[in-house]
Each structure stands twice: as structure tokens, then as C-alpha cells.
Amino acid sequence: MRRFITPLLALCLLATVFLGISAQEKATQENSKVEAKPTPGKPGVNRVITGNDLAESALYAYGSRGLLAQIRRNGIERGRIIRTSNDGHTEEATYERRFVRGEDATKDKIRIDQKMPTMEYSLVFGDGRLWGIINGANFTPREDAAASFMSQQWHSIDALLRYKENGSKVDYIDKVKQKGLDIYIADLTDKENRKTRYYISANSLRVLWLEYEEPLETGGPPVKFTREFHNYRVAQGTLVPYRSVLLANDKVLQETNVSSVTYGVKLEDDIFRNPDAQANNNP
């Protein structure tokens, strides 16, 4: 009996091995037909990357969509701004930025109070409108001040992290090496056709800098703006750059240094309310 059992077992083993190899080959062939999802930032993975893939990966690096929506519903940011004029003269101001997020960026409420040696004033965005307050009275901000304020919202890290809520489109451009770093490049186009180019670290998936073009004044030639982000820190489980530098045609315009940021602070609606009467004074 033993003479027949041994060959039979051997035959069964051979059949099992053959079937296992055939199944493995079939699975390999099937997998080769499917285009795998990309994993930006992970070395050794040669896959096609889309703009959405890159944006979602960056979102996760900054704290994930759910965490950002929960933690950054509202908050207060304080710090210092250094502005540089064309002749190289610098002017410093302290600021306090208070905000409440809406369903998308157009429904956000933002108030920035600035204090300079010679004056204090506020810029407020709410209900899709921008206005200013000085000495308790409303005023219409100058064109350059209004453009600077709104550009910080349109061309920002948040614009990338909230691309879905804002209905924006993200296109993956390339992966390059600049300044000794591996960098992903992506273009964001919002619903108003405003474009922002992002340079994202392939290692950390943090936005290192962004670029956009806008005229300094209506009808003027477009100017290339660059906003650099430095000194990233963790704030309540989310990632925040505590220093940023704005350049126009490679010349420094403004440096912003965050001293503190607190999320989840209850803010009264009154600070964002636009009184009916408005004065047309400029600061």
C-alpha cells in the first residue's frame, strides 16, 4: 500500500504547485492591466500622478480634510508684518487675523486688524464683499490694498487644501529637482479662472512656495508674484508655516511672521458685520 501512496502524494503536490503558479501568473497578468493609483512622496513608486492625487496627499500631510474642517472652523492668528517699499524703506505693523470658514472661500468671514506706528485700521471680508474700518467708520479700501488682501485668499495654501470645496481644478505638471530638492509642480485654476502654481516637496508634501501673475494696478502689465513658506510647525494637530515672504518680480514686498495661532475660538458675528452707512475715506 505504501508503494502507491507515495507517488500519489507526489502527484498531488505537483498539481498543487502547478495550479498555484498558474493562479499567480493569472493574477500578475490581471494586475498589469490595471493602472495603479499614485503615491506621491514615496520613493521607488513609478506611477502616473494626477493633480487630485497630489492635492489629496498634501491635504493629508497638513492634517487630513476631516481634521482641518474640524479644527480650523474658526480661529485667531497674530503676528508681525514687514513691508518693503520700492526705495527699500521698510515699515512694520502688528496684525490680528480672525476668521470663520464657510462652505467655500466665498462664504468665509475674515477680519484683519493692523496697527502701525502712525495709524490703525481693519479690513473685513464677509458676504462676498470687502470693506475697511478706521476710527470706527467704514471706508472703501484702496485698489492695491484690496487686491493684496484678496490675493492672500485666492493664492494660498488653503486654496489648494480646499480645492474641492471651492470647485477648483488641480493639474499635475511635473516632478523636478530645484535648489537640491525633489519637487512636484501643480497648477490650480479656480472657478474665476485665477491660476496658482504650487511647488510641493516630494519628501514632506509641504508647499514650499507658490507663484501667480497679477497686475499691480488695473490695466497694468502682469507682475510675477512668489510667496515662500518657511518655519513649519504643528498647531493643534495641523501644519502651519510661521513665516512667509512675498516677492514681486523677485523683489521682496512683504514678510509675515506668525507669533501665535489658535483654532476653535468662538467669534462674535458683530466683528464681521458691515454697517449700512459707509464713508469713502481712504487710510
C-alpha positions in Angstrom: 0.0 0.0 0.0 2.8 2.4 0.8 4.3 2.0 -2.7 1.1 3.6 -4.1 0.6 6.3 -1.5 4.0 8.0 -2.1 3.6 8.5 -5.9 0.1 9.6 -5.3 1.1 12.2 -2.8 3.9 13.4 -5.1 1.4 13.8 -7.9 -1.0 15.8 -5.7 1.9 18.1 -4.7 2.9 18.7 -8.3 -0.6 19.5 -9.2 -0.9 21.9 -6.3 2.3 23.7 -7.2 1.2 23.9 -10.9 -2.2 25.3 -10.0 -0.5 27.8 -7.6 1.9 29.0 -10.3 -0.9 29.3 -12.9 -3.0 31.3 -10.5 -0.1 33.6 -9.7 0.6 34.2 -13.3 -3.0 35.0 -14.0 -3.2 37.4 -11.1 0.0 39.1 -12.3 -1.4 39.5 -15.8 -4.7 40.9 -14.5 -2.8 43.4 -12.3 -0.7 44.6 -15.2 -3.9 45.7 -16.9 -4.9 48.0 -14.1 -3.3 51.4 -13.7 -2.3 51.7 -10.1 -3.2 54.8 -8.1 -0.2 57.1 -7.4 1.5 57.5 -4.1 3.2 61.0 -4.2 6.2 61.4 -1.9 7.0 57.7 -1.7 10.3 56.8 -3.3 10.6 53.9 -5.8 7.0 54.1 -6.9 6.7 54.8 -10.6 3.1 55.6 -11.2 1.1 58.2 -13.0 0.2 61.1 -10.8 -2.8 63.3 -11.2 -3.4 66.8 -9.8 -6.1 65.5 -7.4 -3.7 62.7 -6.2 -1.1 65.4 -5.3 -3.7 67.7 -3.7 -5.1 64.9 -1.6 -1.7 63.7 -0.5 -0.8 67.3 0.5 -4.1 67.6 2.4 -3.2 64.5 4.4 0.3 65.9 5.2 -1.3 69.1 6.6 -3.7 67.2 8.8 -6.3 65.5 6.6 -9.6 67.0 5.3 -11.6 65.9 8.3 -9.2 67.3 10.8 -8.7 70.6 9.1 -12.5 71.0 8.7 -12.9 70.2 12.4 -10.0 72.2 13.9 -9.8 75.2 11.5 -13.5 76.1 11.5 -12.5 79.4 13.1 -9.5 81.0 14.8 -7.2 83.8 15.6 -3.7 84.4 14.2 -1.4 87.1 15.5 2.0 88.3 14.2 4.1 90.9 12.6 4.3 92.2 9.0 7.3 93.9 7.5 6.6 95.8 4.2 9.3 96.9 1.8 8.7 99.9 -0.5 10.3 100.4 -3.9 13.1 102.6 -2.4 14.0 99.9 0.1 12.3 101.6 3.1 10.6 99.1 5.5 7.5 99.6 7.6 6.4 97.3 10.4 3.0 96.5 11.7 1.4 94.1 14.1 -1.7 92.2 13.0 -4.5 90.1 14.3 -6.4 87.9 11.8 -9.8 86.5 12.8 -11.8 84.1 10.6 -14.8 81.9 10.3 -14.8 79.4 7.5 -17.9 79.0 5.3 -18.9 76.2 2.9 -16.3 77.6 0.4 -13.9 80.5 0.3 -16.6 82.9 -1.0 -18.6 82.4 2.2 -15.7 82.9 4.6 -15.6 85.7 7.1 -12.2 87.3 7.6 -11.1 90.3 9.6 -7.5 91.6 9.8 -6.7 94.4 12.3 -3.4 96.1 11.6 -1.5 98.5 13.9 1.3 100.7 12.6 3.2 103.5 14.4 1.1 106.2 12.7 -2.4 104.5 12.3 -4.6 101.6 13.0 -7.2 100.1 10.6 -9.1 97.0 9.8 -10.0 95.1 6.6 -13.1 92.9 6.7 -14.4 90.3 4.2 -17.9 89.0 4.6 -20.9 88.2 2.4 -18.6 88.2 -0.6 -17.6 91.9 0.0 -14.6 93.7 1.3 -14.6 96.9 3.3 -12.4 98.8 5.8 -12.9 100.3 9.2 -10.8 103.2 10.6 -11.7 105.2 13.7 -15.0 103.3 13.9 -16.1 104.5 10.4 -16.3 102.5 7.2 -14.1 103.3 4.2 -13.5 101.9 0.8 -10.0 100.3 0.7 -7.6 101.5 -2.0 -7.3 99.3 -5.0 -3.9 98.0 -4.2 -4.8 97.2 -0.5 -7.9 95.4 -1.6 -6.0 93.4 -4.3 -3.4 92.4 -1.7 -6.0 91.3 0.8 -7.9 89.1 -1.7 -4.8 87.7 -3.3 -3.8 86.2 0.1 -7.1 84.2 -0.1 -7.1 83.3 -3.8 -3.4 82.4 -4.0 -2.7 80.5 -0.8 -2.0 77.1 0.7 -5.7 76.9 1.9 -6.8 77.4 -1.8 -5.1 74.1 -2.6 -6.2 72.3 0.6 -9.9 73.4 -0.1 -9.8 72.8 -3.9 -12.9 70.5 -3.7 -15.0 72.9 -1.6 -14.1 75.8 -3.9 -14.8 73.9 -7.1 -11.2 74.4 -8.3 -9.2 72.2 -10.8 -5.8 70.9 -10.0 -3.4 69.8 -12.8 -0.2 67.9 -12.2 2.6 69.4 -14.2 5.9 67.7 -13.4 8.4 66.4 -10.9 11.7 68.4 -11.0 14.8 69.0 -8.9 15.3 72.6 -7.8 17.5 74.0 -5.1 18.7 70.5 -4.5 15.2 69.3 -3.7 12.8 66.9 -5.5 9.7 69.0 -6.1 6.2 68.3 -7.5 4.6 71.1 -9.5 0.9 71.5 -9.8 -1.4 74.2 -11.2 -4.7 75.2 -9.6 -7.4 77.0 -11.5 -10.4 78.3 -9.5 -13.9 79.0 -10.8 -13.0 82.6 -11.7 -10.1 81.2 -13.8 -7.4 82.5 -11.4 -4.3 80.4 -11.6 -1.8 79.5 -9.0 1.3 77.3 -9.4 2.4 75.3 -6.4 5.9 73.8 -5.7 5.5 70.9 -3.3 8.2 68.9 -1.6 8.2 65.4 -2.9 9.5 64.3 0.5 7.3 66.1 3.0 4.4 67.1 0.7 4.6 70.6 2.2 4.1 73.6 -0.1 7.5 75.3 -0.3 6.4 78.2 -2.5 3.7 79.3 -4.9 3.6 81.6 -7.9 0.9 83.6 -9.7 0.7 86.6 -12.0 -1.5 89.8 -11.5 -1.2 93.4 -12.5 -0.3 95.8 -9.7 -3.0 98.1 -10.9 -6.0 97.8 -13.2 -4.8 97.7 -16.9 -1.2 97.4 -15.9 1.2 94.7 -17.1 1.1 91.4 -15.2 3.6 91.0 -12.3 5.0 87.7 -11.2 4.4 87.1 -7.5 6.1 84.5 -5.4 5.1 83.5 -1.9 7.6 81.4 0.0 6.7 79.4 3.2 9.1 78.7 6.0 9.4 77.5 9.6 6.6 75.0 9.5 5.2 74.0 13.0 2.4 71.8 14.3 -0.6 73.8 15.6 -3.4 71.7 17.2 -2.5 68.7 15.0 -2.3 70.7 11.8 0.7 72.1 9.9 1.2 75.9 9.7 4.1 77.9 8.2 5.1 80.5 10.8 7.0 82.6 8.3 6.1 83.6 4.7 7.8 86.0 2.2 6.0 87.7 -0.7 8.1 88.8 -3.7 7.1 90.7 -6.9 9.4 90.1 -9.8 11.9 88.6 -7.3 11.9 91.7 -5.1 10.8 91.3 -1.5 7.5 93.1 -0.9 6.4 91.7 2.5 7.4 89.3 5.2 4.9 87.9 7.6 5.9 86.3 10.9 3.3 84.4 13.0 3.6 84.7 16.7 0.6 82.6 17.7 -2.3 80.8 16.2 -5.3 79.4 18.0 -8.1 77.4 16.4 -11.6 76.7 17.7 -12.1 80.2 19.2 -15.7 81.4 19.4 -16.0 84.7 17.5 -19.0 87.1 17.5 -20.7 87.8 14.2 -20.6 91.6 15.0 -16.9 91.8 14.2 -17.6 90.8 10.6 -20.8 92.8 10.2 -20.8 95.6 7.6 -22.7 98.7 8.8 -25.2 100.2 6.4 -23.5 103.6 6.3 -20.1 103.7 4.6 -17.7 106.5 4.3 -15.5 106.8 1.3 -12.3 107.8 3.1 -9.0 106.1 2.4 -6.5 105.3 5.1 
